[in-house]
Amino acid sequence: MIESLTGSPVLLGLTLLAGLMVVIVAVKIAIKLAVRVGIVAAVILAAYYTAGHLGVV
């Protein structure tokens, strides 16, 4: 990895492109996970509210 940073501009460009792709994939996975957790939390809160266990007026 260090050699590609000190090597030719083509290798540097490919290294940056690979790093960018890793970041994009990680963000996509994080967004999907956050949406799923949010849906589960909404369902659980709705169930608590329906059962009368929440102190919401």
For each residue, the residues with C-beta under 8 A, 3 or more apart:
1: 4 5 15
2: 5 6
3: 6 7 11
4: 1 7 11 12 14 15
5: 1 2 12 15
6: 2 3
7: 3 4 11 12
8: 11 12
9: 12 13
10: 13 14
11: 3 4 7 8 14 15
12: 4 5 7 8 9 15 16
13: 9 10 16 17
14: 4 10 11 17 18
15: 1 4 5 11 12 18 19
16: 12 13 19 20
17: 13 14 20 21
18: 14 15 21 22
19: 15 16 22 23
20: 16 17 23 24
21: 17 18 24 25
22: 18 19 25 26
23: 19 20 26 27
24: 20 21 27 28
25: 21 22 28 29
26: 22 23 29 30
27: 23 24 30 31
28: 24 25 31 32
29: 25 26 32 33
30: 26 27 33 34
31: 27 28 34 35
32: 28 29 35 36
33: 29 30 36 37
34: 30 31 37 38
35: 31 32 38 39
36: 32 33 39 40
37: 33 34 40 41
38: 34 35 41 42
39: 35 36 42 43
40: 36 37 43 44
41: 37 38 44 45
42: 38 39 45 46
43: 39 40 46 47
44: 40 41 47 48
45: 41 42 48 49 54
46: 42 43 49 50
47: 43 44 50 51
48: 44 45 51 53 54
49: 45 46 52 53 54 56
50: 46 47
51: 47 48
52: 49
53: 48 49
54: 45 48 49
55:
56: 49
57:
